[in-house]
Every structure is written in C-alpha cells, then in structure tokens.
Amino acid sequence: MSVKIRLSRVGRKKTPIYRIVVADSRSPRDGRVIENIGRYDPREEPSLIEIDETKAREWLDKGAQPSETVAKLLAVKGIS
C-alpha cells in the first residue's frame, strides 16, 4: 500500500478550504483517509496553514510521500 500526504477539498462552491490528510494513494481525493493532520485556507491573507508537526514527521518517517502542493506547504512550515 502506497501512502500519500495530500489535500482533501471541503467547503462550499468557490470557497475552498483544504484538509491535509494521509490517505492510500488509490483512494479518491475526497474519499477515505487514514488520518487528518492539518488544514490549509488559501483565501485568508496571509494563507492559513495549520499542520500537526509531530504527526507529519511520523508519517514522513514511515515513508509517506507528500504531493507537490503539500511538499511546498511543509517547506513553508519548516517540516521535511
């Protein structure tokens, strides 16, 4: 099983809010998740990025691969 750290979209039409989740790479974008580790709101100024650092590091140590967008968000927060 390949595990990814990626964004899951929530919110209303034209007002996106994203959850940063750990999920099986075969599951759909808004489908079943293993764990919710944070959230991202691009509409706020500056953008809101909340990530549970300990959970993110645990999953990265276990071999979870972040998507490109999540990798950028982790870099902004200093997690790698």
mmCIF file of the N, C-alpha and C atoms, coordinates in Angstrom:
data_MODEL
# 
_entry.id   MODEL 
# 
loop_
_atom_site.group_PDB 
_atom_site.id 
_atom_site.type_symbol 
_atom_site.label_atom_id 
_atom_site.label_alt_id 
_atom_site.label_comp_id 
_atom_site.label_asym_id 
_atom_site.label_entity_id 
_atom_site.label_seq_id 
_atom_site.pdbx_PDB_ins_code 
_atom_site.Cartn_x 
_atom_site.Cartn_y 
_atom_site.Cartn_z 
_atom_site.occupancy 
_atom_site.B_iso_or_equiv 
_atom_site.pdbx_formal_charge 
_atom_site.auth_seq_id 
_atom_site.auth_comp_id 
_atom_site.auth_asym_id 
_atom_site.auth_atom_id 
_atom_site.pdbx_PDB_model_num 
ATOM 1   N N  . MET A 1 1  ? 0.849   -1.179 0.000  1.00 0.00 ? 1  MET A N  1 
ATOM 2   C CA . MET A 1 1  ? 0.000   0.000  0.000  1.00 0.00 ? 1  MET A CA 1 
ATOM 3   C C  . MET A 1 1  ? 0.894   1.241  0.000  1.00 0.00 ? 1  MET A C  1 
ATOM 4   N N  . SER A 1 2  ? 0.631   2.129  -0.935 1.00 0.00 ? 2  SER A N  1 
ATOM 5   C CA . SER A 1 2  ? 1.361   3.386  -1.038 1.00 0.00 ? 2  SER A CA 1 
ATOM 6   C C  . SER A 1 2  ? 0.569   4.484  -0.337 1.00 0.00 ? 2  SER A C  1 
ATOM 7   N N  . VAL A 1 3  ? 1.213   5.155  0.598  1.00 0.00 ? 3  VAL A N  1 
ATOM 8   C CA . VAL A 1 3  ? 0.532   6.183  1.390  1.00 0.00 ? 3  VAL A CA 1 
ATOM 9   C C  . VAL A 1 3  ? 0.998   7.561  0.946  1.00 0.00 ? 3  VAL A C  1 
ATOM 10  N N  . LYS A 1 4  ? 0.055   8.472  0.777  1.00 0.00 ? 4  LYS A N  1 
ATOM 11  C CA . LYS A 1 4  ? 0.341   9.841  0.341  1.00 0.00 ? 4  LYS A CA 1 
ATOM 12  C C  . LYS A 1 4  ? -0.174  10.831 1.372  1.00 0.00 ? 4  LYS A C  1 
ATOM 13  N N  . ILE A 1 5  ? 0.521   11.942 1.485  1.00 0.00 ? 5  ILE A N  1 
ATOM 14  C CA . ILE A 1 5  ? 0.032   13.088 2.250  1.00 0.00 ? 5  ILE A CA 1 
ATOM 15  C C  . ILE A 1 5  ? -0.437  14.080 1.204  1.00 0.00 ? 5  ILE A C  1 
ATOM 16  N N  . ARG A 1 6  ? -1.729  14.407 1.222  1.00 0.00 ? 6  ARG A N  1 
ATOM 17  C CA . ARG A 1 6  ? -2.283  15.246 0.169  1.00 0.00 ? 6  ARG A CA 1 
ATOM 18  C C  . ARG A 1 6  ? -3.424  16.100 0.688  1.00 0.00 ? 6  ARG A C  1 
ATOM 19  N N  . LEU A 1 7  ? -3.985  16.919 -0.198 1.00 0.00 ? 7  LEU A N  1 
ATOM 20  C CA . LEU A 1 7  ? -5.077  17.808 0.169  1.00 0.00 ? 7  LEU A CA 1 
ATOM 21  C C  . LEU A 1 7  ? -6.417  17.152 -0.138 1.00 0.00 ? 7  LEU A C  1 
ATOM 22  N N  . SER A 1 8  ? -7.383  17.399 0.723  1.00 0.00 ? 8  SER A N  1 
ATOM 23  C CA . SER A 1 8  ? -8.757  16.969 0.517  1.00 0.00 ? 8  SER A CA 1 
ATOM 24  C C  . SER A 1 8  ? -9.622  18.217 0.591  1.00 0.00 ? 8  SER A C  1 
ATOM 25  N N  . ARG A 1 9  ? -10.433 18.466 -0.425 1.00 0.00 ? 9  ARG A N  1 
ATOM 26  C CA . ARG A 1 9  ? -11.185 19.716 -0.503 1.00 0.00 ? 9  ARG A CA 1 
ATOM 27  C C  . ARG A 1 9  ? -12.480 19.626 0.295  1.00 0.00 ? 9  ARG A C  1 
ATOM 28  N N  . VAL A 1 10 ? -12.737 20.660 1.084  1.00 0.00 ? 10 VAL A N  1 
ATOM 29  C CA . VAL A 1 10 ? -14.006 20.838 1.793  1.00 0.00 ? 10 VAL A CA 1 
ATOM 30  C C  . VAL A 1 10 ? -14.427 22.285 1.588  1.00 0.00 ? 10 VAL A C  1 
ATOM 31  N N  . GLY A 1 11 ? -15.597 22.629 2.040  1.00 0.00 ? 11 GLY A N  1 
ATOM 32  C CA . GLY A 1 11 ? -16.067 23.999 1.865  1.00 0.00 ? 11 GLY A CA 1 
ATOM 33  C C  . GLY A 1 11 ? -17.103 24.074 0.764  1.00 0.00 ? 11 GLY A C  1 
ATOM 34  N N  . ARG A 1 12 ? -17.656 25.262 0.603  1.00 0.00 ? 12 ARG A N  1 
ATOM 35  C CA . ARG A 1 12 ? -18.698 25.462 -0.393 1.00 0.00 ? 12 ARG A CA 1 
ATOM 36  C C  . ARG A 1 12 ? -18.112 25.789 -1.755 1.00 0.00 ? 12 ARG A C  1 
ATOM 37  N N  . LYS A 1 13 ? -19.010 25.929 -2.716 1.00 0.00 ? 13 LYS A N  1 
ATOM 38  C CA . LYS A 1 13 ? -18.602 26.292 -4.068 1.00 0.00 ? 13 LYS A CA 1 
ATOM 39  C C  . LYS A 1 13 ? -17.916 27.653 -4.053 1.00 0.00 ? 13 LYS A C  1 
ATOM 40  N N  . LYS A 1 14 ? -16.763 27.735 -4.682 1.00 0.00 ? 14 LYS A N  1 
ATOM 41  C CA . LYS A 1 14 ? -15.948 28.946 -4.791 1.00 0.00 ? 14 LYS A CA 1 
ATOM 42  C C  . LYS A 1 14 ? -15.367 29.436 -3.465 1.00 0.00 ? 14 LYS A C  1 
ATOM 43  N N  . THR A 1 15 ? -15.468 28.645 -2.411 1.00 0.00 ? 15 THR A N  1 
ATOM 44  C CA . THR A 1 15 ? -14.838 28.986 -1.126 1.00 0.00 ? 15 THR A CA 1 
ATOM 45  C C  . THR A 1 15 ? -14.109 27.743 -0.609 1.00 0.00 ? 15 THR A C  1 
ATOM 46  N N  . PRO A 1 16 ? -13.010 27.385 -1.254 1.00 0.00 ? 16 PRO A N  1 
ATOM 47  C CA . PRO A 1 16 ? -12.332 26.147 -0.872 1.00 0.00 ? 16 PRO A CA 1 
ATOM 48  C C  . PRO A 1 16 ? -11.568 26.270 0.442  1.00 0.00 ? 16 PRO A C  1 
ATOM 49  N N  . ILE A 1 17 ? -11.628 25.219 1.201  1.00 0.00 ? 17 ILE A N  1 
ATOM 50  C CA . ILE A 1 17 ? -10.779 25.006 2.365  1.00 0.00 ? 17 ILE A CA 1 
ATOM 51  C C  . ILE A 1 17 ? -10.275 23.577 2.201  1.00 0.00 ? 17 ILE A C  1 
ATOM 52  N N  . TYR A 1 18 ? -9.024  23.355 2.502  1.00 0.00 ? 18 TYR A N  1 
ATOM 53  C CA . TYR A 1 18 ? -8.443  22.036 2.299  1.00 0.00 ? 18 TYR A CA 1 
ATOM 54  C C  . TYR A 1 18 ? -8.000  21.432 3.618  1.00 0.00 ? 18 TYR A C  1 
ATOM 55  N N  . ARG A 1 19 ? -8.195  20.134 3.746  1.00 0.00 ? 19 ARG A N  1 
ATOM 56  C CA . ARG A 1 19 ? -7.630  19.381 4.858  1.00 0.00 ? 19 ARG A CA 1 
ATOM 57  C C  . ARG A 1 19 ? -6.365  18.714 4.342  1.00 0.00 ? 19 ARG A C  1 
ATOM 58  N N  . ILE A 1 20 ? -5.355  18.676 5.186  1.00 0.00 ? 20 ILE A N  1 
ATOM 59  C CA . ILE A 1 20 ? -4.128  17.960 4.845  1.00 0.00 ? 20 ILE A CA 1 
ATOM 60  C C  . ILE A 1 20 ? -4.281  16.581 5.468  1.00 0.00 ? 20 ILE A C  1 
ATOM 61  N N  . VAL A 1 21 ? -4.359  15.556 4.615  1.00 0.00 ? 21 VAL A N  1 
ATOM 62  C CA . VAL A 1 21 ? -4.686  14.217 5.076  1.00 0.00 ? 21 VAL A CA 1 
ATOM 63  C C  . VAL A 1 21 ? -3.646  13.204 4.636  1.00 0.00 ? 21 VAL A C  1 
ATOM 64  N N  . VAL A 1 22 ? -3.622  12.095 5.347  1.00 0.00 ? 22 VAL A N  1 
ATOM 65  C CA . VAL A 1 22 ? -2.820  10.937 4.972  1.00 0.00 ? 22 VAL A CA 1 
ATOM 66  C C  . VAL A 1 22 ? -3.809  9.911  4.432  1.00 0.00 ? 22 VAL A C  1 
ATOM 67  N N  . ALA A 1 23 ? -3.585  9.449  3.200  1.00 0.00 ? 23 ALA A N  1 
ATOM 68  C CA . ALA A 1 23 ? -4.533  8.528  2.569  1.00 0.00 ? 23 ALA A CA 1 
ATOM 69  C C  . ALA A 1 23 ? -3.799  7.539  1.680  1.00 0.00 ? 23 ALA A C  1 
ATOM 70  N N  . ASP A 1 24 ? -4.459  6.432  1.405  1.00 0.00 ? 24 ASP A N  1 
ATOM 71  C CA . ASP A 1 24 ? -3.961  5.469  0.430  1.00 0.00 ? 24 ASP A CA 1 
ATOM 72  C C  . ASP A 1 24 ? -3.974  6.153  -0.933 1.00 0.00 ? 24 ASP A C  1 
ATOM 73  N N  . SER A 1 25 ? -2.935  5.970  -1.713 1.00 0.00 ? 25 SER A N  1 
ATOM 74  C CA . SER A 1 25 ? -2.833  6.665  -2.998 1.00 0.00 ? 25 SER A CA 1 
ATOM 75  C C  . SER A 1 25 ? -3.925  6.242  -3.978 1.00 0.00 ? 25 SER A C  1 
ATOM 76  N N  . ARG A 1 26 ? -4.543  5.078  -3.751 1.00 0.00 ? 26 ARG A N  1 
ATOM 77  C CA . ARG A 1 26 ? -5.586  4.600  -4.658 1.00 0.00 ? 26 ARG A CA 1 
ATOM 78  C C  . ARG A 1 26 ? -6.964  5.157  -4.333 1.00 0.00 ? 26 ARG A C  1 
ATOM 79  N N  . SER A 1 27 ? -7.137  5.764  -3.171 1.00 0.00 ? 27 SER A N  1 
ATOM 80  C CA . SER A 1 27 ? -8.451  6.301  -2.801 1.00 0.00 ? 27 SER A CA 1 
ATOM 81  C C  . SER A 1 27 ? -8.686  7.642  -3.490 1.00 0.00 ? 27 SER A C  1 
ATOM 82  N N  . PRO A 1 28 ? -9.963  8.009  -3.737 1.00 0.00 ? 28 PRO A N  1 
ATOM 83  C CA . PRO A 1 28 ? -10.246 9.290  -4.394 1.00 0.00 ? 28 PRO A CA 1 
ATOM 84  C C  . PRO A 1 28 ? -9.870  10.485 -3.526 1.00 0.00 ? 28 PRO A C  1 
ATOM 85  N N  . ARG A 1 29 ? -9.796  11.665 -4.147 1.00 0.00 ? 29 ARG A N  1 
ATOM 86  C CA . ARG A 1 29 ? -9.352  12.889 -3.466 1.00 0.00 ? 29 ARG A CA 1 
ATOM 87  C C  . ARG A 1 29 ? -10.107 13.140 -2.165 1.00 0.00 ? 29 ARG A C  1 
ATOM 88  N N  . ASP A 1 30 ? -11.415 13.057 -2.199 1.00 0.00 ? 30 ASP A N  1 
ATOM 89  C CA . ASP A 1 30 ? -12.216 13.321 -1.007 1.00 0.00 ? 30 ASP A CA 1 
ATOM 90  C C  . ASP A 1 30 ? -12.745 12.029 -0.388 1.00 0.00 ? 30 ASP A C  1 
ATOM 91  N N  . GLY A 1 31 ? -12.081 10.936 -0.667 1.00 0.00 ? 31 GLY A N  1 
ATOM 92  C CA . GLY A 1 31 ? -12.527 9.632  -0.176 1.00 0.00 ? 31 GLY A CA 1 
ATOM 93  C C  . GLY A 1 31 ? -12.000 9.314  1.214  1.00 0.00 ? 31 GLY A C  1 
ATOM 94  N N  . ARG A 1 32 ? -11.844 8.033  1.462  1.00 0.00 ? 32 ARG A N  1 
ATOM 95  C CA . ARG A 1 32 ? -11.426 7.530  2.763  1.00 0.00 ? 32 ARG A CA 1 
ATOM 96  C C  . ARG A 1 32 ? -10.005 7.978  3.089  1.00 0.00 ? 32 ARG A C  1 
ATOM 97  N N  . VAL A 1 33 ? -9.813  8.457  4.321  1.00 0.00 ? 33 VAL A N  1 
ATOM 98  C CA . VAL A 1 33 ? -8.495  8.912  4.764  1.00 0.00 ? 33 VAL A CA 1 
ATOM 99  C C  . VAL A 1 33 ? -8.045  8.086  5.954  1.00 0.00 ? 33 VAL A C  1 
ATOM 100 N N  . ILE A 1 34 ? -6.749  8.039  6.155  1.00 0.00 ? 34 ILE A N  1 
ATOM 101 C CA . ILE A 1 34 ? -6.182  7.340  7.310  1.00 0.00 ? 34 ILE A CA 1 
ATOM 102 C C  . ILE A 1 34 ? -6.141  8.278  8.505  1.00 0.00 ? 34 ILE A C  1 
ATOM 103 N N  . GLU A 1 35 ? -5.672  9.517  8.275  1.00 0.00 ? 35 GLU A N  1 
ATOM 104 C CA . GLU A 1 35 ? -5.566  10.482 9.370  1.00 0.00 ? 35 GLU A CA 1 
ATOM 105 C C  . GLU A 1 35 ? -5.582  11.909 8.826  1.00 0.00 ? 35 GLU A C  1 
ATOM 106 N N  . ASN A 1 36 ? -6.212  12.790 9.565  1.00 0.00 ? 36 ASN A N  1 
ATOM 107 C CA . ASN A 1 36 ? -6.251  14.209 9.237  1.00 0.00 ? 36 ASN A CA 1 
ATOM 108 C C  . ASN A 1 36 ? -5.154  14.893 10.052 1.00 0.00 ? 36 ASN A C  1 
ATOM 109 N N  . ILE A 1 37 ? -4.183  15.545 9.371  1.00 0.00 ? 37 ILE A N  1 
ATOM 110 C CA . ILE A 1 37 ? -3.054  16.123 10.109 1.00 0.00 ? 37 ILE A CA 1 
ATOM 111 C C  . ILE A 1 37 ? -2.985  17.638 10.044 1.00 0.00 ? 37 ILE A C  1 
ATOM 112 N N  . GLY A 1 38 ? -3.927  18.285 9.346  1.00 0.00 ? 38 GLY A N  1 
ATOM 113 C CA . GLY A 1 38 ? -3.881  19.741 9.304  1.00 0.00 ? 38 GLY A CA 1 
ATOM 114 C C  . GLY A 1 38 ? -4.921  20.324 8.382  1.00 0.00 ? 38 GLY A C  1 
ATOM 115 N N  . ARG A 1 39 ? -4.811  21.652 8.183  1.00 0.00 ? 39 ARG A N  1 
ATOM 116 C CA . ARG A 1 39 ? -5.722  22.324 7.259  1.00 0.00 ? 39 ARG A CA 1 
ATOM 117 C C  . ARG A 1 39 ? -5.010  23.493 6.596  1.00 0.00 ? 39 ARG A C  1 
ATOM 118 N N  . TYR A 1 40 ? -5.568  23.888 5.440  1.00 0.00 ? 40 TYR A N  1 
ATOM 119 C CA . TYR A 1 40 ? -4.996  24.956 4.625  1.00 0.00 ? 40 TYR A CA 1 
ATOM 120 C C  . TYR A 1 40 ? -6.141  25.780 4.049  1.00 0.00 ? 40 TYR A C  1 
ATOM 121 N N  . ASP A 1 41 ? -6.110  27.097 4.300  1.00 0.00 ? 41 ASP A N  1 
ATOM 122 C CA . ASP A 1 41 ? -7.123  28.005 3.771  1.00 0.00 ? 41 ASP A CA 1 
ATOM 123 C C  . ASP A 1 41 ? -6.423  29.067 2.935  1.00 0.00 ? 41 ASP A C  1 
ATOM 124 N N  . PRO A 1 42 ? -6.471  28.931 1.600  1.00 0.00 ? 42 PRO A N  1 
ATOM 125 C CA . PRO A 1 42 ? -5.759  29.882 0.739  1.00 0.00 ? 42 PRO A CA 1 
ATOM 126 C C  . PRO A 1 42 ? -6.451  31.239 0.613  1.00 0.00 ? 42 PRO A C  1 
ATOM 127 N N  . ARG A 1 43 ? -7.688  31.358 1.067  1.00 0.00 ? 43 ARG A N  1 
ATOM 128 C CA . ARG A 1 43 ? -8.430  32.602 0.905  1.00 0.00 ? 43 ARG A CA 1 
ATOM 129 C C  . ARG A 1 43 ? -8.057  33.652 1.944  1.00 0.00 ? 43 ARG A C  1 
ATOM 130 N N  . GLU A 1 44 ? -7.527  33.246 3.071  1.00 0.00 ? 44 GLU A N  1 
ATOM 131 C CA . GLU A 1 44 ? -7.139  34.222 4.100  1.00 0.00 ? 44 GLU A CA 1 
ATOM 132 C C  . GLU A 1 44 ? -5.866  34.935 3.670  1.00 0.00 ? 44 GLU A C  1 
ATOM 133 N N  . GLU A 1 45 ? -5.649  36.101 4.250  1.00 0.00 ? 45 GLU A N  1 
ATOM 134 C CA . GLU A 1 45 ? -4.440  36.869 3.931  1.00 0.00 ? 45 GLU A CA 1 
ATOM 135 C C  . GLU A 1 45 ? -3.650  37.099 5.203  1.00 0.00 ? 45 GLU A C  1 
ATOM 136 N N  . PRO A 1 46 ? -2.508  36.542 5.459  1.00 0.00 ? 46 PRO A N  1 
ATOM 137 C CA . PRO A 1 46 ? -1.843  35.532 4.645  1.00 0.00 ? 46 PRO A CA 1 
ATOM 138 C C  . PRO A 1 46 ? -2.548  34.178 4.771  1.00 0.00 ? 46 PRO A C  1 
ATOM 139 N N  . SER A 1 47 ? -2.237  33.270 3.873  1.00 0.00 ? 47 SER A N  1 
ATOM 140 C CA . SER A 1 47 ? -2.878  31.952 3.850  1.00 0.00 ? 47 SER A CA 1 
ATOM 141 C C  . SER A 1 47 ? -2.688  31.233 5.183  1.00 0.00 ? 47 SER A C  1 
ATOM 142 N N  . LEU A 1 48 ? -3.763  30.592 5.648  1.00 0.00 ? 48 LEU A N  1 
ATOM 143 C CA . LEU A 1 48 ? -3.719  29.832 6.899  1.00 0.00 ? 48 LEU A CA 1 
ATOM 144 C C  . LEU A 1 48 ? -3.174  28.444 6.624  1.00 0.00 ? 48 LEU A C  1 
ATOM 145 N N  . ILE A 1 49 ? -2.106  28.081 7.305  1.00 0.00 ? 49 ILE A N  1 
ATOM 146 C CA . ILE A 1 49 ? -1.522  26.745 7.191  1.00 0.00 ? 49 ILE A CA 1 
ATOM 147 C C  . ILE A 1 49 ? -1.349  26.210 8.607  1.00 0.00 ? 49 ILE A C  1 
ATOM 148 N N  . GLU A 1 50 ? -2.124  25.198 8.954  1.00 0.00 ? 50 GLU A N  1 
ATOM 149 C CA . GLU A 1 50 ? -2.001  24.545 10.260 1.00 0.00 ? 50 GLU A CA 1 
ATOM 150 C C  . GLU A 1 50 ? -1.666  23.081 10.024 1.00 0.00 ? 50 GLU A C  1 
ATOM 151 N N  . ILE A 1 51 ? -0.512  22.647 10.535 1.00 0.00 ? 51 ILE A N  1 
ATOM 152 C CA . ILE A 1 51 ? -0.081  21.261 10.381 1.00 0.00 ? 51 ILE A CA 1 
ATOM 153 C C  . ILE A 1 51 ? 0.410   20.756 11.726 1.00 0.00 ? 51 ILE A C  1 
ATOM 154 N N  . ASP A 1 52 ? -0.052  19.573 12.125 1.00 0.00 ? 52 ASP A N  1 
ATOM 155 C CA . ASP A 1 52 ? 0.453   18.928 13.334 1.00 0.00 ? 52 ASP A CA 1 
ATOM 156 C C  . ASP A 1 52 ? 1.829   18.355 12.985 1.00 0.00 ? 52 ASP A C  1 
ATOM 157 N N  . GLU A 1 53 ? 2.873   19.039 13.451 1.00 0.00 ? 53 GLU A N  1 
ATOM 158 C CA . GLU A 1 53 ? 4.239   18.686 13.059 1.00 0.00 ? 53 GLU A CA 1 
ATOM 159 C C  . GLU A 1 53 ? 4.636   17.274 13.468 1.00 0.00 ? 53 GLU A C  1 
ATOM 160 N N  . THR A 1 54 ? 4.238   16.842 14.663 1.00 0.00 ? 54 THR A N  1 
ATOM 161 C CA . THR A 1 54 ? 4.644   15.511 15.116 1.00 0.00 ? 54 THR A CA 1 
ATOM 162 C C  . THR A 1 54 ? 4.022   14.430 14.248 1.00 0.00 ? 54 THR A C  1 
ATOM 163 N N  . LYS A 1 55 ? 2.737   14.577 13.906 1.00 0.00 ? 55 LYS A N  1 
ATOM 164 C CA . LYS A 1 55 ? 2.081   13.582 13.052 1.00 0.00 ? 55 LYS A CA 1 
ATOM 165 C C  . LYS A 1 55 ? 2.673   13.593 11.649 1.00 0.00 ? 55 LYS A C  1 
ATOM 166 N N  . ALA A 1 56 ? 2.963   14.783 11.125 1.00 0.00 ? 56 ALA A N  1 
ATOM 167 C CA . ALA A 1 56 ? 3.544   14.881 9.786  1.00 0.00 ? 56 ALA A CA 1 
ATOM 168 C C  . ALA A 1 56 ? 4.912   14.202 9.744  1.00 0.00 ? 56 ALA A C  1 
ATOM 169 N N  . ARG A 1 57 ? 5.742   14.473 10.754 1.00 0.00 ? 57 ARG A N  1 
ATOM 170 C CA . ARG A 1 57 ? 7.069   13.845 10.791 1.00 0.00 ? 57 ARG A CA 1 
ATOM 171 C C  . ARG A 1 57 ? 6.968   12.324 10.936 1.00 0.00 ? 57 ARG A C  1 
ATOM 172 N N  . GLU A 1 58 ? 6.003   11.854 11.758 1.00 0.00 ? 58 GLU A N  1 
ATOM 173 C CA . GLU A 1 58 ? 5.823   10.406 11.917 1.00 0.00 ? 58 GLU A CA 1 
ATOM 174 C C  . GLU A 1 58 ? 5.498   9.750  10.578 1.00 0.00 ? 58 GLU A C  1 
ATOM 175 N N  . TRP A 1 59 ? 4.572   10.349 9.827  1.00 0.00 ? 59 TRP A N  1 
ATOM 176 C CA . TRP A 1 59 ? 4.178   9.768  8.547  1.00 0.00 ? 59 TRP A CA 1 
ATOM 177 C C  . TRP A 1 59 ? 5.290   9.863  7.522  1.00 0.00 ? 59 TRP A C  1 
ATOM 178 N N  . LEU A 1 60 ? 6.037   10.943 7.527  1.00 0.00 ? 60 LEU A N  1 
ATOM 179 C CA . LEU A 1 60 ? 7.169   11.052 6.604  1.00 0.00 ? 60 LEU A CA 1 
ATOM 180 C C  . LEU A 1 60 ? 8.238   10.019 6.943  1.00 0.00 ? 60 LEU A C  1 
ATOM 181 N N  . ASP A 1 61 ? 8.467   9.776  8.233  1.00 0.00 ? 61 ASP A N  1 
ATOM 182 C CA . ASP A 1 61 ? 9.439   8.765  8.650  1.00 0.00 ? 61 ASP A CA 1 
ATOM 183 C C  . ASP A 1 61 ? 8.988   7.360  8.268  1.00 0.00 ? 61 ASP A C  1 
ATOM 184 N N  . LYS A 1 62 ? 7.672   7.134  8.239  1.00 0.00 ? 62 LYS A N  1 
ATOM 185 C CA . LYS A 1 62 ? 7.126   5.829  7.853  1.00 0.00 ? 62 LYS A CA 1 
ATOM 186 C C  . LYS A 1 62 ? 7.151   5.625  6.343  1.00 0.00 ? 62 LYS A C  1 
ATOM 187 N N  . GLY A 1 63 ? 7.469   6.678  5.578  1.00 0.00 ? 63 GLY A N  1 
ATOM 188 C CA . GLY A 1 63 ? 7.583   6.530  4.133  1.00 0.00 ? 63 GLY A CA 1 
ATOM 189 C C  . GLY A 1 63 ? 6.458   7.143  3.332  1.00 0.00 ? 63 GLY A C  1 
ATOM 190 N N  . ALA A 1 64 ? 5.582   7.911  3.951  1.00 0.00 ? 64 ALA A N  1 
ATOM 191 C CA . ALA A 1 64 ? 4.501   8.567  3.214  1.00 0.00 ? 64 ALA A CA 1 
ATOM 192 C C  . ALA A 1 64 ? 5.075   9.629  2.284  1.00 0.00 ? 64 ALA A C  1 
ATOM 193 N N  . GLN A 1 65 ? 4.560   9.697  1.073  1.00 0.00 ? 65 GLN A N  1 
ATOM 194 C CA . GLN A 1 65 ? 5.043   10.640 0.082  1.00 0.00 ? 65 GLN A CA 1 
ATOM 195 C C  . GLN A 1 65 ? 4.094   11.832 -0.013 1.00 0.00 ? 65 GLN A C  1 
ATOM 196 N N  . PRO A 1 66 ? 4.573   13.068 0.204  1.00 0.00 ? 66 PRO A N  1 
ATOM 197 C CA . PRO A 1 66 ? 3.703   14.242 0.066  1.00 0.00 ? 66 PRO A CA 1 
ATOM 198 C C  . PRO A 1 66 ? 3.481   14.590 -1.398 1.00 0.00 ? 66 PRO A C  1 
ATOM 199 N N  . SER A 1 67 ? 2.301   15.119 -1.706 1.00 0.00 ? 67 SER A N  1 
ATOM 200 C CA . SER A 1 67 ? 2.051   15.627 -3.055 1.00 0.00 ? 67 SER A CA 1 
ATOM 201 C C  . SER A 1 67 ? 2.891   16.886 -3.247 1.00 0.00 ? 67 SER A C  1 
ATOM 202 N N  . GLU A 1 68 ? 2.946   17.413 -4.470 1.00 0.00 ? 68 GLU A N  1 
ATOM 203 C CA . GLU A 1 68 ? 3.760   18.606 -4.732 1.00 0.00 ? 68 GLU A CA 1 
ATOM 204 C C  . GLU A 1 68 ? 3.296   19.790 -3.890 1.00 0.00 ? 68 GLU A C  1 
ATOM 205 N N  . THR A 1 69 ? 1.988   19.994 -3.829 1.00 0.00 ? 69 THR A N  1 
ATOM 206 C CA . THR A 1 69 ? 1.443   21.122 -3.078 1.00 0.00 ? 69 THR A CA 1 
ATOM 207 C C  . THR A 1 69 ? 1.720   20.970 -1.588 1.00 0.00 ? 69 THR A C  1 
ATOM 208 N N  . VAL A 1 70 ? 1.507   19.785 -1.058 1.00 0.00 ? 70 VAL A N  1 
ATOM 209 C CA . VAL A 1 70 ? 1.754   19.554 0.367  1.00 0.00 ? 70 VAL A CA 1 
ATOM 210 C C  . VAL A 1 70 ? 3.238   19.683 0.674  1.00 0.00 ? 70 VAL A C  1 
ATOM 211 N N  . ALA A 1 71 ? 4.097   19.266 -0.232 1.00 0.00 ? 71 ALA A N  1 
ATOM 212 C CA . ALA A 1 71 ? 5.540   19.417 -0.015 1.00 0.00 ? 71 ALA A CA 1 
ATOM 213 C C  . ALA A 1 71 ? 5.906   20.893 0.121  1.00 0.00 ? 71 ALA A C  1 
ATOM 214 N N  . LYS A 1 72 ? 5.281   21.747 -0.688 1.00 0.00 ? 72 LYS A N  1 
ATOM 215 C CA . LYS A 1 72 ? 5.531   23.183 -0.588 1.00 0.00 ? 72 LYS A CA 1 
ATOM 216 C C  . LYS A 1 72 ? 5.024   23.731 0.745  1.00 0.00 ? 72 LYS A C  1 
ATOM 217 N N  . LEU A 1 73 ? 3.842   23.277 1.182  1.00 0.00 ? 73 LEU A N  1 
ATOM 218 C CA . LEU A 1 73 ? 3.301   23.735 2.458  1.00 0.00 ? 73 LEU A CA 1 
ATOM 219 C C  . LEU A 1 73 ? 4.181   23.280 3.624  1.00 0.00 ? 73 LEU A C  1 
ATOM 220 N N  . LEU A 1 74 ? 4.683   22.051 3.551  1.00 0.00 ? 74 LEU A N  1 
ATOM 221 C CA . LEU A 1 74 ? 5.575   21.552 4.598  1.00 0.00 ? 74 LEU A CA 1 
ATOM 222 C C  . LEU A 1 74 ? 6.870   22.351 4.624  1.00 0.00 ? 74 LEU A C  1 
ATOM 223 N N  . ALA A 1 75 ? 7.372   22.735 3.455  1.00 0.00 ? 75 ALA A N  1 
ATOM 224 C CA . ALA A 1 75 ? 8.595   23.525 3.385  1.00 0.00 ? 75 ALA A CA 1 
ATOM 225 C C  . ALA A 1 75 ? 8.381   24.915 4.016  1.00 0.00 ? 75 ALA A C  1 
ATOM 226 N N  . VAL A 1 76 ? 7.209   25.488 3.795  1.00 0.00 ? 76 VAL A N  1 
ATOM 227 C CA . VAL A 1 76 ? 6.900   26.793 4.393  1.00 0.00 ? 76 VAL A CA 1 
ATOM 228 C C  . VAL A 1 76 ? 6.913   26.700 5.912  1.00 0.00 ? 76 VAL A C  1 
ATOM 229 N N  . LYS A 1 77 ? 6.408   25.592 6.451  1.00 0.00 ? 77 LYS A N  1 
ATOM 230 C CA . LYS A 1 77 ? 6.364   25.395 7.902  1.00 0.00 ? 77 LYS A CA 1 
ATOM 231 C C  . LYS A 1 77 ? 7.680   24.841 8.462  1.00 0.00 ? 77 LYS A C  1 
ATOM 232 N N  . GLY A 1 78 ? 8.642   24.519 7.595  1.00 0.00 ? 78 GLY A N  1 
ATOM 233 C CA . GLY A 1 78 ? 9.938   24.024 8.053  1.00 0.00 ? 78 GLY A CA 1 
ATOM 234 C C  . GLY A 1 78 ? 9.948   22.554 8.402  1.00 0.00 ? 78 GLY A C  1 
ATOM 235 N N  . ILE A 1 79 ? 9.050   21.792 7.821  1.00 0.00 ? 79 ILE A N  1 
ATOM 236 C CA . ILE A 1 79 ? 8.967   20.350 8.064  1.00 0.00 ? 79 ILE A CA 1 
ATOM 237 C C  . ILE A 1 79 ? 9.452   19.647 6.808  1.00 0.00 ? 79 ILE A C  1 
ATOM 238 N N  . SER A 1 80 ? 10.390  18.726 6.955  1.00 0.00 ? 80 SER A N  1 
ATOM 239 C CA . SER A 1 80 ? 10.839  17.979 5.780  1.00 0.00 ? 80 SER A CA 1 
ATOM 240 C C  . SER A 1 80 ? 11.283  16.595 6.169  1.00 0.00 ? 80 SER A C  1 
# 
